[in-house]
């Protein structure tokens, strides 16, 4: 018999992490809110502490624990199951993450899947004033979820969900590799200047002619030009928030906010709001090879200025028209086949932290000083159309593979979420043979 019951009936331990003293490196890993996303834990975003704080044993995570972000707009309610702990390491969380522990790993997994499927609901479990809100644990513990009574049936059903997740994870790893390949090609061609010459040999390494450029303070290939981003912009498209309701004079579209850019790039979940913009603003709709830039937002540790490249395959994956919000802007280039080069170059600048020096503040909100930045950013670009076209086609091919994988993941997630309630209530049964 499968019955719904409050989460509190399944929990044998709950607690929050600590406020640690961070160190550069140690055997104790500290998870923060950025680490919890897409029902997974990203240890690459974690920090470290040592044992000088006499950390209680209960605070160390165990396999099967559930972690839930408990503070932060847009991140509170994200959850993940601890399925892996790095060898030789202990793992704790900071004080912004709630830890739930059940009597068995299978029960934890069962609850974790259901919590993840209700992530939007969990994100509403906040109390307190804006800027000081806190996750409401009482509402969480009152949430009614189902656990299969028969431990064999429970394990069999979970194995099906695990296999779907494993395929999604494998797909994600392929996309990470594809992204690494694309970054390497860009670095070789446009940073190291070892693009293939007319004989297929790396240009700079083959001792081809390099000339000094005063603007960049470095040598660049002969016949290349140095332009500012502002020289390359054909058109800027303002954001549009539109309306929640449809009318005869409106167009349905996804409205991309700064918080959606990582998802648009395939890094995080992608759940942009659906809006309806006036048809008179149809010139604001994005087309292939447009670039979206976040111009307001950020945080003390994250600058504004994240960018997404809108390819034809991105538009096909979204299966909807796209516009950017008022906190972003979009640009079209006068030479569209430079779009991948510009987005890669921009991403390098963003990671370097340069954009922190190009921000202003209005009413406490950081704004990217885009117009000035577009003039200041100088880029070495080839004048050889064949080289430009060759690089564009390389990136386009890689992007197509990535977008196809993201479409497949979207379908796998839909299948998993469709199966979940039926597996829990016995409508679908998995053989133990």
C-alpha positions in Angstrom: 0.0 0.0 0.0 1.4 3.4 -1.0 0.2 6.3 1.1 1.0 10.0 1.1 2.6 11.2 4.2 4.3 14.4 5.5 8.0 14.6 4.8 8.6 14.9 8.5 7.6 11.3 9.0 10.5 10.1 6.8 13.2 12.3 8.3 15.6 11.0 11.0 17.9 14.0 11.0 17.7 17.6 9.7 20.0 20.5 10.2 21.8 23.3 8.6 25.5 23.7 7.7 27.9 26.0 9.4 29.4 29.4 8.8 32.9 28.2 8.0 36.3 29.8 8.1 37.5 29.2 4.5 41.0 28.0 3.6 42.6 27.6 0.2 42.7 23.8 0.3 41.9 21.0 2.7 40.2 17.6 3.0 36.9 19.2 4.1 34.8 20.5 1.2 32.1 23.2 1.8 29.1 23.2 -0.5 27.4 26.5 -1.1 24.2 27.4 -2.9 25.9 27.6 -6.3 26.8 23.9 -6.0 23.2 22.8 -5.9 21.4 22.9 -9.3 19.6 20.5 -11.8 19.2 17.9 -9.0 23.0 17.6 -8.9 25.9 18.8 -6.8 28.8 20.6 -8.6 31.9 20.1 -6.5 33.9 22.4 -8.8 32.1 25.4 -7.3 32.7 24.4 -3.6 35.2 25.9 -1.1 37.2 24.5 1.7 37.6 24.7 5.5 39.6 22.8 8.1 38.7 21.0 11.3 39.7 23.8 13.6 36.0 24.5 14.3 35.4 21.1 15.8 32.7 20.3 13.3 30.0 17.9 14.6 29.9 14.5 12.9 26.2 15.0 12.0 27.2 18.0 9.9 29.3 15.9 7.5 27.2 14.7 4.6 26.5 11.1 4.0 25.5 9.2 0.8 21.7 9.5 0.5 21.4 12.9 2.2 19.2 15.5 0.6 20.5 19.1 0.4 18.2 22.0 -0.2 19.1 25.7 -0.7 17.4 27.6 2.0 18.1 31.3 1.2 18.5 33.4 -1.9 16.1 34.7 -4.5 16.1 32.3 -7.5 18.1 29.6 -5.7 16.1 28.8 -2.6 14.3 25.5 -3.0 16.9 23.9 -5.3 17.6 20.4 -4.1 19.9 17.5 -4.8 20.7 14.0 -3.6 24.2 13.2 -2.3 25.2 10.3 -4.6 28.9 10.9 -4.6 31.6 12.1 -2.1 35.1 12.6 -3.5 37.6 10.0 -2.3 39.5 11.0 0.8 37.3 14.0 1.4 34.6 15.0 3.9 31.8 17.3 2.9 29.8 19.9 4.8 27.5 22.7 3.7 27.5 26.3 4.6 24.6 27.8 6.7 22.5 28.5 3.6 21.8 24.8 2.9 19.4 22.5 4.7 20.3 18.9 5.2 17.7 16.1 5.3 18.6 12.5 6.3 16.3 9.5 6.0 16.4 6.0 7.4 17.7 4.6 4.0 19.2 5.9 0.8 16.3 4.5 -1.2 13.7 6.5 0.8 16.0 9.6 0.4 16.1 9.1 -3.3 12.4 8.6 -3.5 11.8 11.9 -1.6 14.5 13.7 -3.5 13.0 13.0 -6.9 9.6 14.2 -5.7 11.1 17.4 -4.2 13.0 18.1 -7.4 9.7 17.7 -9.4 8.2 20.3 -7.1 11.1 22.8 -7.3 8.9 25.7 -8.4 6.7 25.1 -5.3 9.7 24.9 -3.0 11.0 28.2 -4.3 7.8 29.8 -2.9 8.5 28.5 0.6 10.0 31.8 1.7 9.1 33.9 4.7 10.3 37.3 5.9 10.9 40.6 4.2 12.6 41.1 0.8 16.4 40.7 1.1 16.0 38.9 4.5 13.7 36.0 3.5 14.3 32.5 4.8 13.1 29.1 3.7 10.1 27.9 5.6 11.0 24.5 7.0 7.6 24.0 8.5 5.9 24.1 5.1 8.5 21.8 3.7 8.0 19.2 6.5 4.2 19.4 6.1 4.5 18.6 2.3 2.8 15.3 1.5 4.9 12.9 -0.5 4.7 9.2 -1.2 7.1 6.3 -0.6 6.5 2.8 -1.8 6.1 0.5 1.2 7.7 -2.6 -0.5 11.5 -2.0 -0.4 12.1 -4.3 -3.4 9.6 -2.5 -5.6 11.0 0.8 -4.4 14.5 -0.1 -5.4 13.3 -1.4 -8.8 11.4 1.7 -9.6 14.3 3.9 -8.5 16.7 2.0 -10.8 14.6 3.1 -13.8 14.8 6.8 -12.7 18.5 6.4 -12.0 19.1 5.0 -15.5 17.4 8.0 -17.0 19.4 10.4 -14.9 22.6 8.5 -15.8 21.8 9.1 -19.5 21.2 12.8 -18.8 24.5 13.0 -17.0 26.3 11.3 -19.8 24.8 13.7 -22.2 25.9 16.6 -20.0 29.5 15.3 -20.0 29.5 15.1 -23.8 28.3 18.7 -24.0 31.1 19.7 -21.6 33.6 18.0 -23.8 32.2 19.7 -26.9 32.4 23.1 -25.2 36.0 22.4 -24.3 36.8 21.6 -27.9 35.1 24.8 -29.1 37.1 26.9 -26.5 40.3 25.2 -27.6 39.7 25.9 -31.2 38.9 29.6 -30.5 42.0 29.9 -28.3 44.2 28.4 -31.0 42.8 30.5 -33.8 42.1 33.9 -32.2 44.4 34.1 -29.1 47.4 32.1 -30.1 46.9 32.9 -33.9 47.6 29.4 -34.9 44.6 29.2 -37.3 45.3 27.1 -40.4 47.0 29.0 -43.2 46.5 28.3 -46.9 48.7 25.2 -46.6 46.7 23.9 -43.5 49.6 24.7 -41.2 49.3 26.7 -37.9 49.9 30.3 -38.9 52.1 31.7 -36.0 53.9 28.4 -35.3 54.9 28.3 -39.0 56.7 31.6 -38.6 54.2 33.5 -40.8 54.4 37.3 -40.6 53.1 39.0 -37.4 52.9 42.8 -37.0 52.9 45.0 -33.9 49.5 46.6 -33.0 49.6 49.6 -30.7 46.0 49.3 -29.6 46.4 45.7 -28.4 50.0 46.1 -27.4 50.9 42.8 -29.1 51.7 41.3 -32.4 48.8 40.1 -34.6 48.8 38.4 -38.0 49.5 40.4 -41.1 46.4 41.8 -42.8 44.2 41.4 -39.7 42.3 44.4 -38.4 41.5 45.7 -34.9 38.0 46.9 -34.3 35.9 47.9 -31.3 32.7 46.0 -30.6 30.8 49.2 -31.3 32.2 49.1 -34.9 30.6 45.7 -35.4 27.1 46.4 -34.1 24.5 46.8 -36.8 21.5 47.0 -34.6 20.6 47.1 -30.8 17.4 45.6 -29.6 15.8 46.9 -26.4 14.2 44.5 -23.9 10.5 44.1 -23.6 8.6 42.7 -20.6 5.3 42.5 -22.4 2.1 41.2 -20.7 1.1 38.1 -18.9 -2.1 37.8 -21.0 -2.6 37.2 -24.7 -4.4 39.5 -27.0 -5.1 39.7 -30.8 -2.3 42.3 -31.0 0.3 40.3 -29.1 2.9 37.6 -29.9 3.8 34.8 -27.5 7.5 34.5 -26.7 10.1 33.5 -24.1 11.4 36.6 -22.2 15.1 36.1 -21.4 16.3 37.6 -18.1 19.9 37.7 -16.9 19.0 34.7 -14.6 18.1 32.7 -17.8 21.3 33.2 -19.7 23.1 30.2 -18.1 20.1 28.1 -18.9 20.1 29.4 -22.5 23.7 28.4 -22.7 22.8 24.9 -21.5 24.5 25.2 -18.1 21.5 25.3 -15.8 17.7 24.6 -16.0 16.0 26.8 -18.5 12.6 28.1 -17.4 12.1 31.6 -18.7 8.8 33.4 -18.3 6.3 33.2 -21.2 5.1 36.7 -22.1 3.0 38.4 -24.8 4.6 41.4 -26.5 2.8 43.8 -28.7 3.1 43.0 -32.4 4.3 46.6 -33.0 7.4 45.5 -31.1 8.1 42.6 -33.3 11.4 44.2 -34.3 12.6 43.3 -30.8 12.3 39.5 -31.5 15.6 37.8 -31.7 16.9 36.0 -34.8 19.8 33.6 -35.5 23.3 35.0 -34.6 21.9 37.7 -32.3 23.8 38.1 -29.0 22.0 38.7 -25.7 23.9 40.6 -23.0 22.9 41.0 -19.3 23.1 44.7 -18.5 21.6 44.9 -15.0 21.9 42.5 -12.0 25.0 40.7 -10.9 26.3 40.4 -7.3 29.4 41.4 -5.3 31.1 38.2 -6.6 29.5 38.1 -10.1 29.6 40.9 -12.5 26.9 41.8 -15.0 27.6 41.1 -18.6 26.8 37.4 -19.2 26.2 36.7 -22.9 24.3 34.1 -24.9 24.7 33.4 -28.6 21.3 32.8 -30.3 21.9 30.3 -33.1 19.3 28.8 -35.4 19.6 25.5 -33.5 19.0 27.4 -30.2 15.8 28.8 -31.6 14.8 25.4 -32.8 15.4 23.9 -29.4 13.3 26.6 -27.7 10.5 26.1 -30.2 9.2 29.6 -29.4 9.9 33.2 -30.3 12.4 34.9 -28.1 12.8 38.5 -26.7 15.1 39.8 -24.0 13.8 41.4 -20.8 14.4 45.0 -19.8 17.4 43.9 -17.8 19.1 42.6 -21.0 19.8 43.9 -24.4 20.4 42.2 -27.7 22.7 43.2 -30.6 22.8 42.1 -34.2 26.2 42.3 -35.9 26.8 43.9 -39.3 28.7 40.7 -40.2 26.7 37.8 -38.7 29.4 35.2 -39.2 31.5 37.0 -36.6 28.9 36.2 -34.0 30.7 33.1 -32.6 34.0 34.9 -32.5 32.6 37.8 -30.6 30.7 35.7 -28.1 33.8 33.6 -27.4 35.9 36.7 -27.0 33.3 38.3 -24.7 33.2 35.2 -22.5 37.0 35.4 -22.0 36.6 39.0 -20.8 33.8 38.1 -18.5 35.7 35.3 -16.8 38.7 37.6 -16.4 36.6 39.9 -14.2 37.1 42.9 -16.5 33.4 43.8 -16.4 33.5 44.7 -12.7 35.3 47.9 -13.9 32.5 48.8 -16.2 29.6 48.9 -13.8 27.5 51.7 -12.4 24.8 51.6 -9.7 21.2 52.9 -9.8 19.1 52.4 -6.7 21.4 49.6 -5.5 21.2 47.7 -8.8 24.4 47.2 -10.8 24.3 48.3 -14.5 26.8 47.4 -17.1 28.1 50.5 -18.9 27.6 48.8 -22.2 28.0 51.7 -24.6 31.4 52.7 -23.2 32.5 49.0 -22.9 31.6 48.4 -26.5 33.9 51.2 -27.5 36.7 50.1 -25.2 36.7 46.4 -26.2 39.2 46.0 -29.1 39.3 42.8 -31.0 41.8 41.4 -33.6 39.8 40.0 -36.5 40.7 38.3 -39.8 39.9 40.0 -43.1 40.0 36.7 -44.9 36.3 35.7 -45.5 37.2 32.1 -46.1 38.8 31.9 -42.6 35.8 33.6 -41.1 33.4 31.2 -42.8 35.5 28.2 -41.9 35.4 29.1 -38.2 31.7 29.9 -38.3 30.9 26.5 -39.8 33.1 24.7 -37.2 31.3 26.4 -34.3 27.9 25.9 -36.0 28.6 22.2 -36.2 29.6 21.9 -32.6 26.6 24.0 -31.5 24.2 21.8 -33.4 25.5 18.7 -31.6 25.1 20.5 -28.2 21.6 21.7 -29.0 20.5 18.2 -30.1 21.8 16.8 -26.8 19.9 19.5 -24.9 16.7 18.6 -26.8 17.3 14.9 -25.9 17.8 15.9 -22.2 14.6 17.9 -22.3 12.7 14.8 -23.5 14.4 12.5 -21.0 13.4 14.9 -18.2 9.8 15.0 -19.4 9.8 11.1 -19.4 11.3 10.9 -15.9 8.9 13.5 -14.5 5.9 11.7 -16.2 7.0 8.3 -14.9 7.7 9.5 -11.3 4.1 9.8 -9.9 3.0 6.6 -11.7 6.0 4.6 -10.3 5.2 5.9 -6.9 1.5 5.1 -6.9 1.9 1.7 -8.7 0.4 2.6 -12.0 3.7 1.6 -13.6 5.5 -1.5 -12.4 9.2 -2.4 -13.0 10.0 -6.1 -13.0 12.6 -7.3 -10.6 13.9 -9.9 -13.1 
